[in-house]
C-alpha cells in the first residue's frame, strides 16, 4: 500500500487557495488534513470536513502532520519554517524563500541537521513557455545562446491595498516576480558572474517596487529580466537569440487561470495546454532565414508535488532544493545593492 503523507497548510490566502490546496488534493499519496486560518468560514467553503486551526503554532504542533506548506507573507517564512523543521516536519515554503540570504542559509543548515526535506515552490519551472525554452536549449536548436530576455509585465496602474504592496513585509515585484525569472535563468545557465539591477516605484502612491530591469552577466551571454506594473501592450515573455537563430514567445502560462476557474489537473481537461505558439527563426542549410510557428509544450504544475511525494517517501530528488533557492536570495540581495549603489555587483 502506498504511503500517505498528511499535509498542513499555514494560511488560506490567494496562493493556498489557488495553487497549493488544489495541487495537493489532486496528488496521489498526499492528504490535505489541516489548514490554519483566521477565516474558518472561508476554509469550510472549500473543505467542510478538514481540521482548521486558528493558530499556526497548533498546526505545527500537530503530531499527525508530516509536511507543512508555508504560503504566508514573506516576512513570516523564516520563523514559521524554522519552527516547523524544529518539530520534525518536512517543509515547503512559497517563494521568495526568505527575506535575506542569511535566513536562507540558516534554514538550509537546519533542514540538513534535522534530516528533513525543505523545498521552495518555484512553480514557474513548470510553465509551458519555460518548458519549451528548456527543450529548445537542450536540443541546441538556437545554437550557442548569446542573449536571453524574459518579461513578466502586467497592467495594474492602481496600487491595491494588500500585503504584497507593503515594503516592510518584503513585497513588491523584486520579491514577488524576480524570484521566478531569476530561478528560470539559473536553471538554464547557472549562476551569473555579475548583476546590475534597476528597481523602482513608478506608479503614483506606490509603496514598494513595481518595476525592475536586471542584467545578468555570463562569459558569452547576457540575460535581461524585466517586470513592470505599467505595461498595457503585450510584450514577449521570452526572446532568445543564438548562433543558429531566435525564438520569441508571447502569452503567459494558462495553469494559474485554469486553477482560479476551478479546473483541476485530474479532470478530463487538456491540462497546461498553451495555444500561444512561439515564433522560431532559424538559419536554413541554404543560408536563408526561415520563420516557423513552434507549438508550445503543455505546462505541468502537478509535477512539483508529485516529485515532492517521491522525494519524501522514496528518497528521490527534491524538485527545488534549498541550495538552489538560496542562490536566488543571493541574487535578490545583490540586486538590491546594485540598485542602491547604481553599479554592477560582481558575484
GUDREN-79002 format. One record per residue (C-alpha): residue in three letters; y, z negated, x negated. Coordinates in steps of 0.001 Angstrom, whole numbers, plus 500000, padded with zeros to 6 digits. Layout:
N
  aa     py     pz     px
 ALA      Y      Z      X
...
% end
This chain:
347
  aa     py     pz     px
 UNK 500000 500000 500000
 UNK 503460 500923 498705
 UNK 505676 498065 497571
 UNK 508540 497263 499931
 UNK 511857 496173 498454
 UNK 514186 494110 500613
 UNK 517783 495249 500204
 UNK 521015 493406 500982
 UNK 524496 494934 501142
 UNK 527643 492922 500472
 UNK 530374 494130 502814
 UNK 530293 496721 505571
 UNK 533294 498923 504914
 UNK 533500 502680 504524
 UNK 531151 503039 501538
 UNK 528475 500782 503021
 UNK 528579 502374 506459
 UNK 528875 505991 505296
 UNK 526741 506122 502145
 UNK 524638 503104 501313
 UNK 523195 501978 504643
 UNK 522154 505496 505782
 UNK 520637 506374 502411
 UNK 518793 503071 502086
 UNK 517341 503219 505600
 UNK 516016 506741 505002
 UNK 514416 505965 501624
 UNK 510711 505195 501707
 UNK 509943 501789 500253
 UNK 513407 500310 500858
 UNK 514004 497862 503707
 UNK 517617 497054 504594
 UNK 517148 493442 505604
 UNK 520585 491796 505341
 UNK 524306 492556 505268
 UNK 527159 490169 504559
 UNK 530314 490898 506548
 UNK 533251 489143 508156
 UNK 532874 491515 511128
 UNK 529495 490669 512685
 UNK 530027 492925 515713
 UNK 530667 495980 513540
 UNK 527351 495465 511775
 UNK 525448 494779 515004
 UNK 526624 498068 516499
 UNK 524577 499878 513856
 UNK 521909 497283 513062
 UNK 521419 494929 516025
 UNK 518429 493105 514560
 UNK 519469 492721 510928
 UNK 520271 489398 509244
 UNK 524047 489022 508944
 UNK 525727 486599 506549
 UNK 529419 485732 506827
 UNK 529483 484595 503184
 UNK 528307 486944 500376
 UNK 527025 483914 498487
 UNK 524474 483238 501223
 UNK 523124 486784 500866
 UNK 522968 486395 497078
 UNK 521070 483125 497505
 UNK 518553 484612 499984
 UNK 515202 484431 498123
 UNK 513756 487318 500138
 UNK 516285 489868 498841
 UNK 515121 491987 495891
 UNK 518051 494388 495487
 UNK 521737 493778 496201
 UNK 524290 496559 496748
 UNK 527960 495861 495948
 UNK 530326 498438 497542
 UNK 533220 495956 497723
 UNK 536845 496140 496483
 UNK 536881 496972 492796
 UNK 538224 493616 491616
 UNK 535149 491847 493040
 UNK 532487 493986 491342
 UNK 532110 491924 488191
 UNK 531903 488470 489771
 UNK 529524 489492 492560
 UNK 527244 491480 490248
 UNK 527141 488641 487737
 UNK 526229 486139 490463
 UNK 523507 488411 491838
 UNK 521983 489005 488407
 UNK 522131 485254 487839
 UNK 519948 484789 490930
 UNK 517364 487234 489617
 UNK 518325 490214 491788
 UNK 518365 493876 490921
 UNK 521916 495153 491426
 UNK 523704 498384 492331
 UNK 527494 498457 492008
 UNK 529657 501146 493548
 UNK 531950 502992 491167
 UNK 534010 502056 489273
 UNK 531508 499803 487530
 UNK 534133 497100 486850
 UNK 537873 496827 486240
 UNK 537613 496509 482458
 UNK 535420 497656 479603
 UNK 534793 494030 478622
 UNK 533410 493227 482076
 UNK 531139 496293 481948
 UNK 529752 495253 478582
 UNK 529134 491687 479778
 UNK 527243 492832 482865
 UNK 525160 495253 480806
 UNK 524106 492461 478481
 UNK 523434 490069 481366
 UNK 521144 492593 483067
 UNK 519283 493188 479810
 UNK 518817 489449 479268
 UNK 517645 488988 482866
 UNK 515272 491951 482735
 UNK 516748 493329 485966
 UNK 517842 496794 486987
 UNK 521603 497299 487029
 UNK 522897 500657 488207
 UNK 526161 502241 489347
 UNK 526395 504523 492373
 UNK 527754 507696 490762
 UNK 526620 509816 493710
 UNK 528675 512864 492692
 UNK 525966 513697 490129
 UNK 524064 514965 493177
 UNK 526875 517062 494660
 UNK 525919 520646 495494
 UNK 528556 522182 493253
 UNK 527757 519942 490310
 UNK 524009 520596 490547
 UNK 524825 524323 490485
 UNK 527074 523901 487447
 UNK 524437 521814 485695
 UNK 521854 524572 486161
 UNK 524288 527281 485026
 UNK 524936 525414 481806
 UNK 521263 524587 481243
 UNK 520398 528267 481678
 UNK 523213 529289 479277
 UNK 524409 531775 481908
 UNK 528001 531455 480695
 UNK 527122 531271 477006
 UNK 528913 528644 474936
 UNK 531394 526806 477137
 UNK 534980 526761 475869
 UNK 536841 525425 478910
 UNK 535782 523299 481881
 UNK 538101 522264 484686
 UNK 537282 520024 487651
 UNK 539607 519204 490546
 UNK 539380 516549 493256
 UNK 542502 517344 495248
 UNK 543486 516184 498725
 UNK 546492 516372 501009
 UNK 547396 512864 502136
 UNK 551191 512700 501942
 UNK 551405 509382 503799
 UNK 550422 506201 501976
 UNK 547868 504341 504074
 UNK 547552 500563 504315
 UNK 544216 499935 502630
 UNK 542953 498159 499543
 UNK 542477 501397 497595
 UNK 546252 501809 497570
 UNK 546736 498355 496009
 UNK 547275 498308 492235
 UNK 546208 494664 491976
 UNK 542728 495449 493314
 UNK 542084 498335 490944
 UNK 542650 501047 493491
 UNK 544402 504371 493060
 UNK 542973 507723 492050
 UNK 542373 506774 488422
 UNK 539852 504130 489520
 UNK 538710 505861 492708
 UNK 538161 509521 491762
 UNK 538416 509645 487962
 UNK 535025 507877 487569
 UNK 533410 510771 489476
 UNK 534809 513617 487396
 UNK 534550 511674 484122
 UNK 530893 510925 484813
 UNK 530171 514580 485594
 UNK 531859 515704 482372
 UNK 529917 513215 480262
 UNK 526661 514241 481939
 UNK 527307 517835 480866
 UNK 528966 517438 477465
 UNK 528557 513868 476245
 UNK 531428 511563 475301
 UNK 534619 513269 474085
 UNK 536406 512772 470769
 UNK 539774 512075 472391
 UNK 541534 511737 475745
 UNK 545076 512463 476906
 UNK 545942 511298 480412
 UNK 548950 511615 482686
 UNK 548624 509124 485568
 UNK 551417 508943 488124
 UNK 552652 507817 491525
 UNK 554218 510847 493198
 UNK 554309 510040 496911
 UNK 557157 508026 498413
 UNK 556160 504345 498705
 UNK 553039 504816 496577
 UNK 551945 501531 495006
 UNK 549227 502992 492838
 UNK 548231 506212 491094
 UNK 547993 509181 493444
 UNK 547874 511799 490674
 UNK 546127 512225 487345
 UNK 545661 515015 484862
 UNK 543358 514269 481941
 UNK 542367 516343 478926
 UNK 539119 515525 477098
 UNK 538750 516965 473625
 UNK 535460 518134 472094
 UNK 534863 520185 468936
 UNK 534938 523627 470539
 UNK 535579 522688 474148
 UNK 538438 521424 476268
 UNK 537794 519621 479570
 UNK 540546 519250 482183
 UNK 540120 516758 485017
 UNK 542684 516678 487810
 UNK 543296 514931 491131
 UNK 546265 514694 493456
 UNK 547044 513490 496963
 UNK 549677 516209 497437
 UNK 547702 519454 497342
 UNK 547635 521304 500658
 UNK 546247 524636 499433
 UNK 542623 524887 498271
 UNK 542034 524601 494537
 UNK 538752 525284 492721
 UNK 536605 522196 492365
 UNK 535136 523852 489248
 UNK 536454 526563 486927
 UNK 534260 527056 483855
 UNK 534666 529635 481109
 UNK 532318 530579 478278
 UNK 531481 533296 475786
 UNK 529488 535264 478385
 UNK 531635 534797 481480
 UNK 533170 532460 484059
 UNK 532240 530530 487182
 UNK 534674 529408 489885
 UNK 533722 527268 492891
 UNK 535781 526217 495903
 UNK 534798 523715 498569
 UNK 533611 520109 498361
 UNK 530041 518955 498840
 UNK 529089 518581 502518
 UNK 526979 515408 502392
 UNK 529754 512864 502984
 UNK 530916 514712 506101
 UNK 527330 515014 507316
 UNK 526753 511279 506904
 UNK 530021 510479 508701
 UNK 528946 512758 511552
 UNK 525710 510799 511956
 UNK 523294 513207 510308
 UNK 520566 511684 508149
 UNK 518556 513167 505267
 UNK 515232 512583 507047
 UNK 516207 514633 510100
 UNK 515433 518296 510720
 UNK 518685 519418 509209
 UNK 519466 521570 506181
 UNK 520469 518538 504171
 UNK 523064 519137 501478
 UNK 523427 522859 502207
 UNK 526722 524222 500916
 UNK 527830 527593 502267
 UNK 530847 527737 499946
 UNK 529309 530014 497338
 UNK 530769 530284 493868
 UNK 532018 533374 492073
 UNK 530256 534352 488872
 UNK 531838 536868 486485
 UNK 529548 537936 483638
 UNK 529794 540444 480812
 UNK 527094 543034 481533
 UNK 524909 544781 478974
 UNK 527150 547835 479339
 UNK 530144 545778 478266
 UNK 531729 545654 481723
 UNK 532661 542516 483617
 UNK 530642 542155 486815
 UNK 531556 539675 489557
 UNK 528936 538444 491995
 UNK 528575 535660 494536
 UNK 526372 532799 493378
 UNK 524643 530723 496045
 UNK 525301 527014 495704
 UNK 522340 524669 495325
 UNK 521913 522030 498018
 UNK 523281 518569 497341
 UNK 520858 515662 497116
 UNK 522340 512167 497505
 UNK 518941 510780 498642
 UNK 517636 511373 495103
 UNK 519646 508391 493822
 UNK 517947 505732 495948
 UNK 514571 507425 495643
 UNK 514845 507107 491867
 UNK 516130 503520 492162
 UNK 512941 502622 494038
 UNK 510745 504252 491381
 UNK 512728 502611 488579
 UNK 512189 499131 490033
 UNK 508591 499500 491203
 UNK 507165 501907 488610
 UNK 509396 501325 485602
 UNK 510749 504873 485701
 UNK 514213 505892 484510
 UNK 517294 504248 486014
 UNK 519268 507140 487599
 UNK 522608 505765 486333
 UNK 522289 503222 483549
 UNK 524889 500523 482837
 UNK 525351 502020 479364
 UNK 526338 505331 480968
 UNK 528674 503558 483389
 UNK 530208 501574 480538
 UNK 531101 504856 478814
 UNK 533146 505736 481917
 UNK 535022 502429 481704
 UNK 535793 503149 478043
 UNK 537463 506390 479100
 UNK 539243 504724 482040
 UNK 540821 502191 479686
 UNK 541622 504799 477031
 UNK 543240 506992 479686
 UNK 545471 504125 480808
 UNK 546527 503505 477203
 UNK 547203 507209 476720
 UNK 549375 507295 479834
 UNK 551298 504194 478836
 UNK 551948 505322 475252
 UNK 552301 509020 476132
 UNK 549935 510040 473378
 UNK 546380 511188 472715
 UNK 543857 508401 472168
 UNK 541046 509049 469684
 UNK 537727 507554 470749
% end
